Amino acid sequence: MPLLRHILVNIPTLLVYHNNLYIYDLPDKFNAGILRDCLAMFPWVDMCPYVANMGLGPHINETGSVLTETGWHITNQWVLEVIFHNRIRQYECLTDNSSQADVFFVPYYVGLDTGRKLWRQNISLQEQDSLLVEVMQLLKSRPEWSAKGGRDHFILSGRATWDLRREDDGGNQWGGKLLTLPEVKNMTVLLIESCPWENDNEFAIPYPTNFHPSNESQVVTWQAKVRSTNRPWLFSFAGARRPGQAGSIRDQLFDQCLKSTRCKLLDCVSAGSNCDIPVTTMSLFQSSSFCLQPPGDTPTRRSAFDSMLAGCIPVFFTPHSAYTQYKWYLPNNYSEYSVYIPDNEVREGRVSIEEVLLKYSEEEIGNMKEKVISMIPTLIYKDPNYKLDSVRDAFDVAVDGVLRRVKSIIGN
C-alpha cells in the first residue's frame, strides 16, 4: 500500500456535510480592527508578529533535526480566531445569499477582544463589553437571526470558556460575558476549552499548534518522522511549578521526575530554558514515550496538543483535561491513546507515575503511539493559503460538528 494511502486510511472516518454557509460581513472593528490593536493585546508581549500571516505567525526557518523543513510557524495559542476566519473564507460551500444558507458564522474575534481588556487598569465594564453588546444588537436586527432565533448561528473564541462567563457586573469578576448572554445560549459556540457541566452549546476544538501544512506530503512526512524517532525517555514534563495555586500537582510532578532516571524535565522558568521555542519543546516530546499533561490555569493546556503532534502519549490527571471535552476529536475509549492517573492520588503521594507507566508493555506503548499519530491530521490547522482535499483537519471537523448540531436542532 502506498505510504500516503496508508497514512490517510488511519484517519477516523468523518461524516462530511455540504450545507451552504454564510459569513456575516461585519464592520472591521469586530475583527481586522482588533488585529490593528495588536500592540495593546497583552501588556507583556508584542502580538503583532503572531496575528500576521493569517494568524499562523512567523515561519520557523531553523528546524534542525527536530522539525521537518516546511509547514512550521511560531503560532501563539490565542490566535485561533484569525486562523479559523481565514480558513472559513475558503470553505467550499459558501454562499453570498443568506436566504440560501443553512448555517451562519459570526466573525467577531471575541476572545482577542476580551483578552486585550483583561489586564487593563481603570476600564469600565461597559467599555469592556462594548463590542460584544454592539455585535449582538446588530445580529438581532437582522432577518437571518430572527428566522431561527440564532439557533443556526455559530461563533468561535480562541480563549477558554472561563474567560467568557462573567455572571454580572458587580464586584471584581473576571472576563467577558459572552457565554452568559441569553441570545448566545441559542448559538453554537466553539472554544479552545469548553465547560462540560454548564452550557450544552459549547464545544471544545483543539488549541492551535505550530504545524500548519500546505500539502498532504508534509503531513505524511511528519507522521513518518515521529513514528520512527528514538524515544529514550519513558516520560517527560515541560512546565513550571505552581506553588501558589491551590490543588496544583505541579510540585509533585517535578519531584517525581527529578527522582527518576527515566524522566526528562523541562523547567519553563529556569535559566537557559525557553518553552516558547517550538524546537525545544518538540525535541522533548519526540524523545519521550509519555508526556505528563496536568492542568495549567485551566483544565487543559496547549502542551497536550503539542505532545500528541509529536507522537507522545499524553498522561492526564483530570478527566476535564480531555475526556469531557474534544468529543469531536478524541476517541471515546481514552485508554486507546492516553493514560489517566487521578490527581488526588498524586497529590497525596499514593502513586508513582514511573511505576504506573512501566506496567505498559512495548506492544501496548506502540499501539497507543500509533493511535496518537493517526489522530494528528484532525488535531492540526492547515495553512489557509492552500487546500488539502485529502486531509481533513481540525477546522473541517469543527464545521462538520456545527452542521450536525444545527441539523439536529432545526432539521432540514
C-alpha positions as CSV (number, residue, x, y, z in Angstrom):
1,M,0.0,0.0,0.0
2,P,1.5,3.4,-0.9
3,L,2.6,5.4,2.1
4,L,0.1,8.3,1.5
5,R,-2.8,5.9,1.4
6,H,-1.5,4.0,4.4
7,I,-1.4,7.2,6.4
8,L,-4.8,8.6,5.3
9,V,-6.8,5.4,5.9
10,N,-5.9,5.6,9.5
11,I,-7.7,9.0,9.8
12,P,-11.1,8.5,11.5
13,T,-14.0,8.4,9.1
14,L,-15.9,11.6,9.3
15,L,-19.4,12.4,8.1
16,V,-19.0,15.3,5.7
17,Y,-21.8,17.8,5.3
18,H,-22.0,20.1,2.3
19,N,-24.5,22.7,3.5
20,N,-24.4,26.3,2.5
21,L,-22.6,28.5,4.9
22,Y,-22.9,32.3,5.2
23,I,-20.3,34.6,6.8
24,Y,-21.6,37.9,8.2
25,D,-19.8,40.9,6.7
26,L,-19.2,42.7,9.9
27,P,-17.5,46.1,10.2
28,D,-13.8,45.5,10.6
29,K,-13.8,46.9,14.2
30,F,-15.1,43.4,15.2
31,N,-12.1,41.5,13.6
32,A,-9.4,43.2,11.5
33,G,-9.6,46.4,13.6
34,I,-8.8,44.3,16.7
35,L,-5.7,43.0,15.0
36,R,-4.6,46.5,14.3
37,D,-4.6,47.0,18.0
38,C,-2.1,44.1,18.4
39,L,0.4,46.1,20.4
40,A,-2.2,46.5,23.2
41,M,-3.4,42.9,23.3
42,F,-1.1,41.8,26.1
43,P,1.0,44.0,28.5
44,W,4.0,41.7,28.3
45,V,4.2,40.5,24.7
46,D,4.0,42.1,21.3
47,M,1.3,40.1,19.5
48,C,1.8,41.8,16.1
49,P,4.1,39.1,14.7
50,Y,1.7,36.4,15.8
51,V,-1.5,37.8,14.3
52,A,0.3,38.3,10.9
53,N,0.4,35.7,8.2
54,M,-3.3,34.8,8.6
55,G,-2.7,34.1,12.3
56,L,0.0,31.5,11.7
57,G,2.8,33.8,12.9
58,P,6.4,33.8,11.6
59,H,7.8,30.9,9.7
60,I,10.3,28.7,11.5
61,N,13.5,28.6,9.4
62,E,15.8,26.9,11.9
63,T,14.3,23.4,12.2
64,G,17.4,21.5,12.9
65,S,16.8,17.7,13.0
66,V,13.7,18.2,15.2
67,L,11.1,19.6,12.8
68,T,10.5,18.9,9.1
69,E,11.6,21.5,6.7
70,T,8.2,23.0,5.8
71,G,4.9,23.8,7.4
72,W,6.2,25.2,10.7
73,H,5.4,28.6,12.3
74,I,5.7,30.3,15.7
75,T,1.9,30.3,16.4
76,N,0.5,31.9,19.5
77,Q,-2.1,29.8,21.4
78,W,-4.6,32.7,21.5
79,V,-4.9,33.4,17.7
80,L,-7.3,30.6,16.6
81,E,-10.0,33.1,15.7
82,V,-7.7,34.6,13.0
83,I,-6.7,31.2,11.6
84,F,-10.3,29.9,11.6
85,H,-11.7,33.0,9.9
86,N,-9.2,32.7,7.1
87,R,-9.9,29.0,6.7
88,I,-13.7,29.5,6.6
89,R,-13.3,32.1,3.9
90,Q,-12.2,29.2,1.7
91,Y,-15.0,26.8,2.7
92,E,-16.3,25.0,-0.4
93,C,-20.0,25.7,0.2
94,L,-20.0,29.4,1.0
95,T,-22.9,31.5,-0.2
96,D,-23.4,35.2,-0.5
97,N,-27.2,34.8,-0.4
98,S,-28.2,34.5,3.2
99,S,-31.6,33.2,2.2
100,Q,-29.9,30.1,0.8
101,A,-27.7,29.5,3.9
102,D,-28.1,26.6,6.3
103,V,-25.7,27.9,8.9
104,F,-24.3,31.4,9.7
105,F,-20.8,32.3,11.0
106,V,-20.2,35.4,13.1
107,P,-16.6,36.5,12.6
108,Y,-16.3,38.6,15.8
109,Y,-12.9,38.0,17.5
110,V,-14.5,37.9,20.9
111,G,-11.5,36.1,22.5
112,L,-8.9,38.6,21.3
113,D,-11.3,41.5,22.1
114,T,-11.8,40.2,25.7
115,G,-8.2,39.3,26.1
116,R,-6.9,42.7,25.3
117,K,-9.0,44.2,28.1
118,L,-8.4,41.7,30.9
119,W,-5.4,43.4,32.4
120,R,-6.2,47.0,31.6
121,Q,-6.5,49.3,34.6
122,N,-9.5,51.6,35.1
123,I,-11.6,50.1,32.3
124,S,-15.3,50.1,32.9
125,L,-17.4,47.0,32.3
126,Q,-19.4,49.0,29.8
127,E,-16.3,49.6,27.8
128,Q,-15.1,46.1,28.2
129,D,-18.4,44.7,26.8
130,S,-19.0,47.4,24.2
131,L,-18.2,45.4,21.0
132,L,-20.0,42.3,22.4
133,V,-23.1,44.3,23.1
134,E,-22.9,46.0,19.7
135,V,-22.5,42.8,17.7
136,M,-25.4,41.2,19.4
137,Q,-27.6,44.2,18.7
138,L,-26.5,44.0,15.1
139,L,-27.3,40.3,14.8
140,K,-30.8,40.7,16.4
141,S,-31.7,43.4,14.0
142,R,-31.1,41.1,11.0
143,P,-33.7,38.8,9.4
144,E,-31.2,36.0,9.4
145,W,-31.3,35.9,13.2
146,S,-35.0,36.4,13.5
147,A,-35.7,33.4,11.3
148,K,-34.4,30.8,13.8
149,G,-33.6,32.9,16.8
150,G,-29.9,32.4,16.3
151,R,-30.1,28.6,16.5
152,D,-28.4,28.2,13.1
153,H,-25.6,30.7,14.1
154,F,-22.2,29.9,15.5
155,I,-19.2,31.9,16.8
156,L,-15.7,31.0,17.8
157,S,-13.5,32.1,20.7
158,G,-9.7,31.5,20.8
159,R,-9.9,31.7,24.6
160,A,-11.2,29.3,27.2
161,T,-14.8,29.3,28.5
162,W,-13.5,30.5,31.9
163,D,-12.6,33.9,30.3
164,L,-16.1,34.5,28.9
165,R,-18.7,33.7,31.5
166,R,-18.9,36.7,33.8
167,E,-22.3,36.4,35.5
168,D,-23.0,40.0,36.3
169,D,-21.5,43.5,36.5
170,G,-21.0,43.6,40.3
171,G,-17.8,43.1,42.2
172,N,-14.4,42.4,40.7
173,Q,-15.3,39.5,38.4
174,W,-13.1,38.1,35.7
175,G,-13.6,38.2,32.0
176,G,-16.3,38.9,29.5
177,K,-19.9,37.8,29.5
178,L,-20.4,36.2,26.1
179,L,-21.5,32.8,27.4
180,T,-24.0,34.2,29.9
181,L,-26.0,36.2,27.3
182,P,-29.4,34.7,26.7
183,E,-29.1,35.2,23.0
184,V,-25.8,33.3,22.8
185,K,-27.3,30.3,24.5
186,N,-29.2,29.7,21.3
187,M,-25.9,29.7,19.2
188,T,-23.2,27.1,18.9
189,V,-20.0,28.3,20.5
190,L,-16.6,26.9,19.6
191,L,-13.8,27.4,22.2
192,I,-10.3,26.0,22.9
193,E,-11.8,24.8,26.2
194,S,-15.4,24.3,27.0
195,C,-17.3,23.9,30.3
196,P,-18.8,20.4,30.1
197,W,-21.1,20.8,33.1
198,E,-22.7,24.1,32.1
199,N,-23.9,25.1,28.7
200,D,-24.7,22.3,26.2
201,N,-24.0,24.7,23.3
202,E,-20.2,24.9,24.0
203,F,-17.8,22.6,22.0
204,A,-14.1,22.4,22.5
205,I,-11.8,22.4,19.5
206,P,-8.0,21.9,19.6
207,Y,-5.6,24.6,20.6
208,P,-3.5,25.7,17.5
209,T,-0.1,24.1,17.4
210,N,2.9,25.3,15.4
211,F,2.4,22.9,12.4
212,H,0.3,24.2,9.5
213,P,0.9,22.0,6.5
214,S,0.3,23.3,3.0
215,N,0.1,19.9,1.3
216,E,-0.6,16.3,2.0
217,S,3.1,15.2,1.8
218,Q,4.0,17.5,4.7
219,V,1.5,15.7,6.9
220,V,2.8,12.2,5.7
221,T,6.4,13.2,6.2
222,W,5.8,14.5,9.7
223,Q,3.8,11.4,10.7
224,A,6.6,9.2,9.4
225,K,9.2,11.1,11.3
226,V,7.5,10.9,14.7
227,R,6.7,7.2,14.1
228,S,10.4,6.4,13.6
229,T,12.0,8.7,16.1
230,N,14.0,7.2,19.0
231,R,12.4,7.8,22.4
232,P,15.0,7.3,25.2
233,W,12.8,8.7,27.9
234,L,9.9,6.8,29.4
235,F,8.2,10.1,30.3
236,S,8.7,13.8,30.4
237,F,7.2,17.0,31.7
238,A,7.5,20.6,30.3
239,G,6.1,23.2,32.6
240,A,6.6,25.3,35.7
241,R,5.9,24.7,39.4
242,R,2.7,26.4,40.7
243,P,3.5,26.8,44.4
244,G,0.7,29.4,45.0
245,Q,-2.0,27.5,43.1
246,A,-4.3,25.6,45.3
247,G,-4.8,22.0,44.3
248,S,-1.9,22.0,41.7
249,I,0.1,18.8,41.4
250,R,3.0,20.5,39.6
251,D,5.3,20.3,42.6
252,Q,4.7,16.5,42.9
253,L,5.3,16.0,39.1
254,F,8.6,18.0,39.4
255,D,9.7,16.0,42.4
256,Q,8.8,12.6,40.9
257,C,10.5,13.4,37.6
258,L,13.7,14.7,39.3
259,K,13.9,11.4,41.3
260,S,13.5,9.2,38.2
261,T,16.3,8.2,35.8
262,R,13.6,7.6,33.2
263,C,12.1,11.1,33.2
264,K,13.2,14.3,31.4
265,L,12.2,17.6,32.8
266,L,12.0,21.0,31.1
267,D,11.6,23.7,33.7
268,C,10.0,26.6,31.9
269,V,11.1,29.2,34.4
270,S,14.7,28.1,34.9
271,A,17.6,30.0,33.5
272,G,18.5,28.9,29.9
273,S,15.2,27.2,29.1
274,N,12.5,28.6,26.9
275,C,9.3,26.6,26.4
276,D,8.1,29.2,23.9
277,I,10.7,27.9,21.3
278,P,8.9,25.1,19.4
279,V,12.1,23.2,18.6
280,T,12.9,22.9,22.3
281,T,9.5,21.5,23.3
282,M,9.1,19.3,20.3
283,S,12.5,17.8,20.8
284,L,11.5,16.8,24.4
285,F,8.2,15.4,23.3
286,Q,9.7,13.4,20.4
287,S,12.2,11.8,22.8
288,S,9.5,10.6,25.2
289,S,7.0,7.8,25.2
290,F,4.7,9.5,27.6
291,C,4.2,13.2,28.3
292,L,2.7,14.5,31.5
293,Q,-0.2,16.9,31.0
294,P,-1.5,18.3,34.3
295,P,-3.9,21.3,34.3
296,G,-2.5,24.7,34.0
297,D,-4.5,27.8,34.7
298,T,-7.4,25.9,33.2
299,P,-8.1,22.1,32.9
300,T,-6.4,21.8,29.5
301,R,-3.1,23.2,28.2
302,R,-1.8,23.7,24.7
303,S,1.0,21.3,25.5
304,A,-1.4,18.4,25.3
305,F,-1.8,19.0,21.6
306,D,1.8,19.8,21.1
307,S,2.8,16.5,22.7
308,M,0.3,14.5,20.6
309,L,1.6,16.2,17.5
310,A,5.0,14.8,18.4
311,G,3.5,11.2,18.8
312,C,3.9,11.3,22.6
313,I,1.2,9.6,24.6
314,P,-0.5,12.1,26.9
315,V,-0.9,11.4,30.6
316,F,-3.8,13.2,32.1
317,F,-4.7,13.8,35.7
318,T,-8.3,15.0,35.5
319,P,-11.0,13.9,33.0
320,H,-11.6,17.6,32.2
321,S,-8.3,17.9,30.5
322,A,-9.5,15.9,27.6
323,Y,-12.2,13.3,28.1
324,T,-15.1,15.6,28.9
325,Q,-14.0,17.9,26.1
326,Y,-12.9,17.5,22.5
327,K,-15.6,14.8,21.9
328,W,-15.5,15.5,18.2
329,Y,-11.8,14.8,18.1
330,L,-10.7,12.2,20.7
331,P,-11.7,8.5,20.9
332,N,-14.4,7.7,23.5
333,N,-12.1,4.9,24.8
334,Y,-9.4,7.2,26.2
335,S,-7.1,4.2,27.0
336,E,-6.5,3.8,23.3
337,Y,-4.4,6.9,23.2
338,S,-3.7,8.2,26.7
339,V,-3.1,7.3,30.4
340,Y,-5.2,8.6,33.2
341,I,-3.8,8.9,36.8
342,P,-6.2,10.6,39.2
343,D,-4.7,13.9,40.5
344,N,-5.7,13.2,44.1
345,E,-3.5,10.1,44.2
346,V,-0.5,12.1,43.0
347,R,-1.3,14.9,45.4
348,E,-1.5,12.6,48.4
349,G,1.6,10.7,47.4
350,R,-0.2,7.4,46.8
351,V,1.1,6.7,43.3
352,S,4.4,6.5,41.5
353,I,4.0,7.8,38.0
354,E,7.0,5.8,36.9
355,E,5.7,2.6,38.3
356,V,2.3,3.1,36.5
357,L,3.9,3.7,33.2
358,L,6.4,0.8,33.5
359,K,3.4,-1.5,33.6
360,Y,2.7,-0.9,29.9
361,S,4.4,-3.3,27.5
362,E,6.3,-2.3,24.4
363,E,3.4,-3.6,22.3
364,E,0.9,-1.5,24.3
365,I,3.0,1.6,24.0
366,G,3.5,1.0,20.3
367,N,-0.3,0.7,19.7
368,M,-1.1,3.8,21.7
369,K,1.6,5.8,20.0
370,E,0.2,4.7,16.6
371,K,-3.2,5.8,17.6
372,V,-1.9,9.2,18.6
373,I,0.0,9.5,15.3
374,S,-3.2,8.6,13.3
375,M,-5.0,11.4,15.1
376,I,-2.5,14.1,14.1
377,P,-4.3,15.3,10.9
378,T,-7.5,16.2,12.7
379,L,-5.7,17.9,15.6
380,I,-3.9,20.5,13.4
381,Y,-5.0,23.5,11.4
382,K,-3.9,23.6,7.8
383,D,-2.3,26.7,6.2
384,P,-5.3,28.8,5.0
385,N,-3.4,29.7,1.8
386,Y,-3.8,26.2,0.5
387,K,-6.4,23.4,0.1
388,L,-5.7,19.9,1.2
389,D,-8.6,17.9,-0.1
390,S,-7.4,14.5,1.1
391,V,-6.5,15.6,4.6
392,R,-9.3,16.7,6.9
393,D,-8.0,18.9,9.7
394,A,-9.4,20.4,13.0
395,F,-11.3,23.1,11.1
396,D,-13.1,20.6,8.9
397,V,-14.1,18.5,12.0
398,A,-15.4,21.7,13.7
399,V,-17.5,22.8,10.8
400,D,-19.0,19.3,10.4
401,G,-19.8,19.3,14.1
402,V,-21.6,22.6,13.8
403,L,-23.6,21.4,10.8
404,R,-24.6,18.2,12.6
405,R,-25.7,20.2,15.6
406,V,-27.7,22.7,13.6
407,K,-29.4,19.9,11.7
408,S,-30.3,18.1,14.9
409,I,-31.8,21.3,16.3
410,I,-33.8,22.7,13.4
411,G,-34.0,19.8,11.0
412,N,-33.7,20.2,7.2
